[in-house]
Amino acid sequence: MSGYRVAVVGAAGLVTQELVKILERRGFPTVSLRLFAPDRFASHRALVDHRDLVVEELNTGAFEEVDLAFFATGADVARYYAPLAVKAGAIVVDLTPAWRMDPEVPLVVPEINAADLRTHRGIIASPEETTVALTLSLYPLHRVNPLKRIVVATYESVSSAGSAALEELSTQARLVMEGRTVVPHVFPHQVAFNVLPEVDVFLDNGYSRGEWKLVEETRKVLHVEGLLITATCVRVPVFVGHAVAVHAEFSQFLAPEDARKLLVEFPGVRVLDDPGVSLYPQPWSAGGTDEVLVGRVRRDASNSNGLALWVVVDNLRKGTALNAVQIAEDLVRRGQVPEGGKRHGKVGAPSNSDGHPVQ
């Protein structure tokens, strides 16, 4: 057998489109590629990266002939079906929040903690887009000068809320320019020409779920359980590209020029940092890039051991789809993806105390 039977679970939305495109462009070894979606989205054809694909109905028997399954759907769907895929013999790379904080599930940014793949039990989680950006921009520094505290503000494009959000921003911008009334549907308020300090629902602790996910996921990816982090996540009227303003305190002094050198040398990071010619990362220029872009590296004037950075990522690409494909590529290199239903290594869906799969 010369490749893998791959499934992508999720209607043909923005992330699914990007996943299929990246699998094709990077030459991932596939012998078949199938799309699955819940019944209300299934039984139709979808044009994905110039390929006419049938969207099949997702059911409990969907994974009988699948080696590798990407979940780019709702968390509830991933929570129920991922263990069934593992039970059928597939390896799951989950792009949803469903399994990220499960202690038995590795949460992986391959450039940082690919070694965590050794302990997977069939499901591997890919982090939130802003987590990918934050951890990749700080890990090259953290590994030589441990982090003590992070203060972060994110500026998140609407595309992470799906294609309906893109349409809403476009429509609202036109209506505002025409002087007409805007009625929001995807977001709680008008997003065009506006800024919303609300990414996901608010929690009892005062943080939004988006902010708290960033806190918890960063600790897990960096393997620093007690790391002090506070975050404010903001939705901005940008179509694609998330930006992150980072203030990081380290154990010792770290000069900006030394930080830039460490970042330049680290895979998955590109430094754009020359304020004299207005060179710095921007969401529009990050589109279609495979790296996390870092600039505005400077001393934090309020902290002798602190640095400030400006970070941008294509949230649909490296922030989501590319990171998931890189996880799969690492699994293949390690011989951890079964071919033709053959099981390799320590594989078994996370389960409840009674031994039944978590649903």
Buried (B, 14 or more C-beta within 10 A) or exposed (E): EEBBBBBBBBBBBBBBBBBBBBBBEEEBBBEEBBBBBBEEBBEEEBEBBEEEBEBBEBEEEBBEBBBBBBBBBBBEBBBBBBBBBBBBBBBBBBBBBBBBBBEBBBBBBBBBBBEBBEEBBBBBBBBBBBBBBBBBBBBBBBEEBEBBBBBBBBBBBBBBBBBEBBEBBEBBBEBBEEEEEBEBEBBEEBBBEBEBEBBBEBEEEEBBBBBBBBBBBBBBBBEBEEBEBBBBBBBBBBBBBBBBBBBBBBEEEBEBEBBBEBBEEBEBBBBBBEEEEEBBBBBEBBBEBBBBBBBBBBBBEEBEBBBBBBBBBBBBBBBBBBBBBBBBBBBBEBEBBBBEEEEEBEBBBBEEEEEEBBE
